[in-house]
Structure formats: C-alpha cells, structure tokens
Amino acid sequence: MTTHFHLVDLRKVPTWEEAPLHLKGRLCPRQLERAQALRRPDIRQQRLQQQLALFDLLDYYLPEDVRPISINRSEAGKPALTHHPKWHFNISHSGHWLALLLSDACAVGVDLEVPSKPRPLLTIAQQYFSEQEFARLQTLERDQLQSEFYRLWTLKEAFFKARGTGIAEGLGKIDFTHSQTPQSEQNWPLQHWQFYHQSLTHEDETLYLAAVFGRAETLPKLRTDYPIAG
C-alpha cells in the first residue's frame, strides 16, 4: 500500500508556451479544453500550469501499468482516475500552490488555503462552523484567530473531500474544537480516518494544509521539490 503527498509552487512549473511537448501531451483533452476556455489570461495560464503539474506528478508516482491516465469527476466534483479506481487522489490549489494526495489504499482528501486578503473570519465561522468552534474563535487574538480558523476550515474541507460529498454536506456537522480528532453527531465512521494539519511559511506567505486519509495508512513526508528530483 502506497501513499504520496506533494506540494508544488506553480511558479516553478513551465508556462504552457514554455512546456516541453512530452509534458503537454500528458494532459487529458477534456482538462486542456476546460483550461483554455477560461477568458482571463492570468487565470487561464495558472490553470494550465496546475494541470501540467498534476499530470506530471501522476505520471511520476503511478506505476507503469496505470495507463492511460485520464481523470473524471463525480457529480459532487471529486476527481478519480477513469480507468484505475484502485488509486485514489485529491488535489487542492490556492494562489500559486498545488497540493496532491495520492493513495492505492483508501480514499483521501486534501485542502490548501493561502490567504491573500483579509476576510471576515468570525462572520464566516458563525455561518459555517459549529457553535463550539465559533465560541472558541471569539476568544482569540487576531493572529491566533487566523491560524485557528484556517486549521478548522482546511480539516473540514479535506474531510468532506475524502468523503466525496463536498462542503455542501455541512461544515458545522463536524467539530475540531479541541484537537484534530473530530466529534460529530452524524453516523460517520470517524475512527476510520486520520487527520493531519500543518502551516508552512514561504517567503511572505503562510500556507495552511490539511489531509485526511485512512487510519491504517502512514502519511509520508511532504515533498516540495519541483521539478521532481526523482
């Protein structure tokens, strides 16, 4: 059983114009068409770089017999390998960063948040978080408030992405007030999951990263090399 965890700075990924043909050729036509249909040049370029990095990572980590690499999405938006359902993966992107979690053992979820502007964190928390989480956030100073808010948000979103339902299922239905071991009144087998969170500082940015994966698995060390060192 194998699990991989990778974080990519998209500024290190070639632009579409600069990318070598072998890297361009890895993209699924459907993903390429969607990215090229975006109107804003900067957003279109970033989406293409996301796709280039994603397929480069999948090509690197997946064994040779897992080909062709083609991606489909469920009605809730969860990505899957079209021809190889044994392998599970999830991605998250924020700003110029992309996170990938890939496993052949269990469903996985990952969420990445890189705040780029101030947000009304308490207002958001009051609307979407549990009462206990909101009450705790109200007691924190500004720096602590941001760190704790994004810890809660990323863990919640990664959990629902692992479930394949998305956050519409209800962020407030799971509570991470006291630790990364959640509480919930829902009939969810929480004991089957492991929950991971960390914050990273890169230059003048803070990255908040969460992962959810099967309890039998051990999350590998996060890799940040790109181009991939091999």
C-alpha positions in Angstrom: 0.0 0.0 0.0 1.4 3.4 -1.1 0.6 7.0 -0.3 2.2 10.1 -1.7 1.9 13.7 -0.6 3.3 16.6 -2.7 3.2 20.4 -2.7 4.1 22.3 -5.8 5.0 26.0 -6.2 3.4 26.7 -9.6 5.9 29.5 -10.3 8.4 26.6 -10.9 6.1 25.0 -13.5 6.7 26.0 -17.1 4.0 28.1 -18.8 2.0 26.4 -21.5 4.1 28.2 -24.1 7.4 27.0 -22.5 6.3 23.5 -21.6 8.0 20.7 -23.5 5.8 18.6 -25.8 6.1 15.5 -23.7 4.6 17.3 -20.7 1.8 18.9 -22.7 1.0 15.5 -24.2 0.2 14.1 -20.7 -2.9 16.3 -20.3 -6.4 14.9 -20.9 -8.0 16.7 -23.9 -11.0 17.5 -21.7 -8.9 19.2 -19.0 -7.0 21.1 -21.6 -10.1 22.3 -23.3 -11.6 23.5 -20.0 -8.5 25.4 -19.1 -8.1 27.0 -22.5 -11.7 28.1 -22.4 -11.1 30.5 -19.4 -11.2 34.1 -20.5 -8.7 35.8 -18.2 -5.2 35.2 -19.5 -3.7 35.0 -16.0 -6.3 32.6 -14.7 -6.0 30.5 -17.9 -2.2 30.3 -17.5 -2.4 29.3 -13.9 -5.0 26.6 -14.6 -2.8 25.2 -17.4 0.2 25.2 -15.0 -2.0 23.3 -12.4 -2.8 20.7 -15.0 0.8 20.4 -16.2 2.0 19.9 -12.6 -0.8 17.5 -11.7 -0.3 15.2 -14.7 3.5 15.4 -14.2 3.1 14.2 -10.6 0.6 11.5 -11.5 2.9 10.3 -14.3 5.8 10.2 -11.8 4.1 8.4 -8.9 1.8 6.0 -10.6 3.2 2.6 -11.7 3.7 2.0 -15.4 0.6 -0.3 -15.6 -1.7 2.5 -14.5 -2.1 3.9 -18.0 -3.7 5.7 -19.7 -4.0 8.5 -17.1 -7.4 10.0 -17.5 -9.5 11.9 -15.0 -13.2 12.1 -14.4 -15.3 13.8 -11.7 -18.2 12.7 -9.7 -21.4 14.8 -9.5 -20.0 16.3 -6.3 -16.8 17.2 -8.1 -14.5 14.6 -6.6 -11.7 13.6 -9.1 -10.9 10.0 -9.9 -8.7 8.0 -12.3 -11.1 6.9 -15.0 -9.5 3.5 -15.7 -8.0 2.7 -12.4 -10.4 3.1 -9.5 -8.0 1.3 -7.1 -6.0 4.5 -7.0 -7.5 7.5 -5.1 -6.3 11.0 -5.3 -7.3 14.5 -4.3 -5.9 18.0 -5.1 -6.2 21.5 -3.8 -4.9 24.7 -5.2 -4.7 28.2 -3.7 -2.8 31.1 -5.2 0.3 29.7 -7.0 0.3 26.5 -5.0 -1.0 23.0 -5.7 -1.2 20.1 -3.3 -1.7 16.4 -4.3 -2.5 13.4 -2.1 -2.4 10.0 -3.8 -3.0 6.5 -2.4 -3.7 3.0 -3.6 -5.1 2.0 -0.2 -8.0 4.4 0.7 -10.0 7.5 -0.2 -8.1 10.7 0.6 -8.8 14.4 0.9 -6.6 17.4 0.9 -7.2 21.1 1.3 -4.8 24.0 0.9 -5.5 27.7 1.8 -3.1 30.6 1.2 -4.9 33.8 2.4 -4.2 36.7 0.0 -6.5 39.3 1.6 -8.3 39.9 4.8 -11.6 38.1 5.3 -14.4 38.5 7.9 -13.3 35.2 9.6 -15.8 35.4 12.6 -18.7 36.1 10.3 -17.8 33.1 8.1 -17.3 30.9 11.2 -20.6 31.9 12.6 -22.3 30.9 9.4 -20.5 27.6 8.7 -18.8 26.3 11.8 -20.2 24.5 14.9 -21.3 26.6 17.9 -18.3 25.3 19.9 -15.8 26.2 17.2 -17.3 29.7 16.8 -17.2 30.3 20.6 -13.5 29.3 20.8 -12.6 31.6 17.8 -14.3 34.5 19.6 -11.8 34.2 22.4 -8.6 34.5 20.2 -6.5 37.5 19.2 -6.2 38.3 15.5 -3.0 36.3 14.7 -4.3 33.2 16.6 -7.7 33.7 15.1 -6.4 33.4 11.5 -4.3 30.3 12.3 -7.1 28.5 14.1 -9.8 29.5 11.5 -7.7 28.0 8.7 -6.9 24.9 10.7 -10.6 24.3 11.2 -11.5 25.2 7.6 -8.9 23.0 5.9 -9.5 20.0 8.1 -13.3 20.2 7.5 -12.9 20.7 3.7 -10.3 17.8 3.4 -12.7 15.6 5.3 -15.7 16.2 3.1 -13.5 15.9 0.0 -12.3 12.5 1.2 -15.9 11.5 1.7 -16.6 12.7 -1.9 -19.5 14.9 -0.9 -18.0 18.4 -0.7 -18.7 21.0 1.9 -22.3 21.3 1.0 -22.8 18.4 3.3 -22.4 20.8 6.2 -19.1 22.2 7.6 -20.8 22.6 11.0 -21.7 18.9 11.3 -18.1 18.0 12.3 -16.3 19.7 15.2 -12.5 20.1 15.6 -12.6 22.5 18.6 -10.1 20.7 20.8 -7.9 18.7 18.5 -7.5 17.2 15.1 -9.7 14.3 16.3 -13.2 15.4 15.4 -16.5 15.0 17.1 -19.8 14.6 15.3 -23.4 13.5 15.9 -23.6 12.2 12.4 -23.3 8.5 11.7 -19.8 8.8 10.2 -17.1 6.2 10.9 -14.6 8.9 12.1 -12.4 6.2 13.7 -11.5 5.0 10.2 -9.8 8.3 9.3 -6.6 10.1 10.3 -6.5 13.9 10.3 -3.4 15.9 9.6 -2.8 19.7 9.6 0.2 22.0 9.3 1.0 25.5 8.5 4.1 26.5 6.5 5.8 29.8 5.9 7.3 30.5 2.5 8.8 34.0 1.9 5.9 36.3 2.9 3.1 33.7 2.6 1.5 31.4 5.1 0.1 28.1 3.8 -2.5 26.1 5.7 -2.6 22.5 4.7 -4.8 19.6 5.8 -5.0 15.9 4.8 -7.5 13.2 5.6 -6.6 9.5 4.9 -7.2 6.0 6.1 -6.2 5.2 9.6 -4.2 2.1 8.5 -2.0 4.3 6.4 1.0 6.4 7.4 1.2 9.8 5.8 4.6 10.2 4.1 6.8 13.2 4.5 5.5 16.1 2.4 7.6 16.6 -0.7 8.0 20.1 -2.1 10.6 19.6 -4.8 9.7 20.6 -8.3 10.9 19.8 -10.9 10.7 16.4 -9.2 14.1 15.2 -8.2 13.4 11.6 -8.9 
